[in-house]
């Protein structure tokens, strides 16, 4: 498992800070563990803590009263969730669920605010982090408004891909058509139709449930 200081150095929010400040943050954090499918936080709840993912992964999503989800993004080691609600005193803006057994460093709201007062340099990291998220949210809104399902799906596959030691691009785990649809604001059926065409054109290949990206996607379909 990654030790606390090494983990904090990977976090965009904290990586510009010097060792004494990182030590102060690590001292204020405590380890928590979530089982697969456990709820980390719920949209609308009061934000009392933030989490830095140490191992495993989580999904961040919003949903309606019918239970329909839109997955905003997946987060893994070195990612921060839950910090926004600590800053504006508003309810949680999204829900978070563990996709697998997950460990995290938890920092309470009061301790985080104390750290901001004691270490002004931390505020710079917060501003940078929020600015980055604003840019990502703007780009996500643009895609939902202007791109078709094919473009949104291929963009998401490209974003999710990892490259292994054999220089092969593939998704890091199995993703259902429903999961992918939830990420891009499309139905499971539409994702299935586009995926079938991508397989037919040999742009992607499924091997033991893992999707491999075999060649560059066309700009338009």
N, C-alpha and C positions, 0 to 999 in steps of 0.2 A: 504493500500500500504506500502511496506517496505521502511523505511526511508533510506536516502543515506548512512549514516555511517554503519548501520546494513547490507545493501546490499554489500558495499565494503568489509566488513569482510568475506563475503561468496565467494568472487572472488579469485581464485587461484593467480592471478597476484598481489593482494594487501593484502591478509590476514595476511602476516607476518609483516606488517608495524604497527607502533605504532599510537596511537590516534591523535597526532598533524599532522602527515603526512596524515592520512585518512581525517582529517578535511580540510587540504589544497587541497586534490584531490576533495572532495565534493564541496568545494567553487568554483573550476574551472569548474565544470560540470553544465549542464542545462538539464531540462526535455524536452523530445520530445515524441510525440505520433504518432503511425502508425495505420491506419485502416487495417482490414483483406485484404490480398493480395497486400498491398502497397509495393513498392520497397524501400528497405532500402539502398542498394548500388548495383552497377552494375559492373560486371567483366570488366576490362579494363579501368575503370574510374580512375581519380586521387584521391588518398586517402587524404581527408581533415579532417576526424574526425573518432573517434572510439565510440562504443556504448556498454553500460553495460545494459543487459536486466533486467528490473525491474519487469515487469509482462508480461504475454503472452508468445509467442514462435515464433521463426523464423526458416526458413530452409536456409542452406548454400549450394549452388550448382554451378556447372559449366555446360555450354551448348555449343553445336556446332551451326553452321550457319543454320542448319535445325530445330533448336529449341529442339533437343533431350537433355534431362537433365540427369546428374548424381548427385544425392543428396549426399553431403559429410557427413552432419550430421544435426541434429536438435538441437537448443539451446533454453534454457528457463531461468528462473530467476537466476541471478548470473553469467551468461555467458558473455563473451566479444567477440565482432565481430568488425573487421575493424582495429585492431591495427597493423597488419603486414605491411600494406601499409604506415603507419606513420613512420616506422623505416627505410625502404630501398628506399624510394622515387620512387618505381616501381608502376605500375598501380595495381588496385585491382585484386587479384588472383581468386576471386569468386564473385558470386552474392548472395544477401541476400534478402529474401522476408518474410513479416510477415504472419504467418499461422493463426493468429487471431488478434484481437485488442491488440496492444502491446505498452507498455511504456518503455522508456529507459533513462539512463543518457548519454548525449553526451559530449565528451571532444574533443576539436579541436586539430589539429596536433600541432600547435604552443604551446598551453597550456600544452600538454602532454610532448613535448620535454623540455619545461621549468621546468616541474615537475621532469623529469629525471636529469636535471642539478642541481636542488636545493636539491633533495633527492636521493643520490646515492643508498640507500637501495632499491629503486624502481627498479633499474636495475637488481638486483638479481631476483626479481619476474618475470621480462621480460624474463630473460635467462631461468628460470625454466619453464615458460609457453611455450616458443618456443621449448624447449627440449621435453616437454610432447607432443606437437603437432607433432614433428618430429617422435617420437615413434609411435603415432597413425597413421600417414601417412604411415609409413613403414609397420605396421601391415595391414592397409587397402590395400596397394599394394600387399602384400603377399597373402591375401585372394582372391583378384581379379585374381591373376595369378595362384594360386594353388588349390583353393577350387572350388567344383562344385556348381551349383545353390542351391541345397538342403542345403549344408553346410553353404553357405553365407546367405541363408534365415533364417535358424534356429538360426544362430549366431546373426543375426540382431533382430529377435523376442526376443531372450533372453536379448539382450542389451537394447531393448526398454521397456521391461516389467516393471510394477510397482506392488506392493503387497498392497492390500486393507486391511481394518480392519477385514475382514473375512478370512484373510490369503490366498486370491485367487490371483494368478498371471494373469495379463491381460495387454493389451496395453492401454496406457493412453487415447486414442481417436480412432476414426475410421480411418483406413488407407486403401486406395484403393490398388488393386494389382499393378496399375501403379506406385503409390507412393513407394511401397516396391521395385518394380523392379528398379526404379530410384536410390534407395539407394544402391542396391547391384550389379548394372550393368547387369541386366537381363531383358528380355521382360515381359510384362504383362501376356502373354500367359503362359510362363514358370512358373511364380510365381503362376498363377492359377492352373496349373497342380500339382505342389508340394503341394499347399495348400489343394487341393481336397484330396490328399492322406493322408495328416496329419489329416484332418477332418475324413476321412474314418477310420483311425487307432485310432481315439479318442485321439489324442495327443493335438488337439486344438478344440475349440468349439466357434461358433459365437453366441452371445446373444445380440440382439438389435444393431447389427452392430459392437459391441466390440468383439475383439478376446481374448478368454481366453486360457491360457496354462494349460492343465489338467495333463500332466505327462511329464517326462523327455524325450527329443528327442533322438532317436537312433543315434549313432555316424555316421553311414552310412545308406543309403537308398537303 
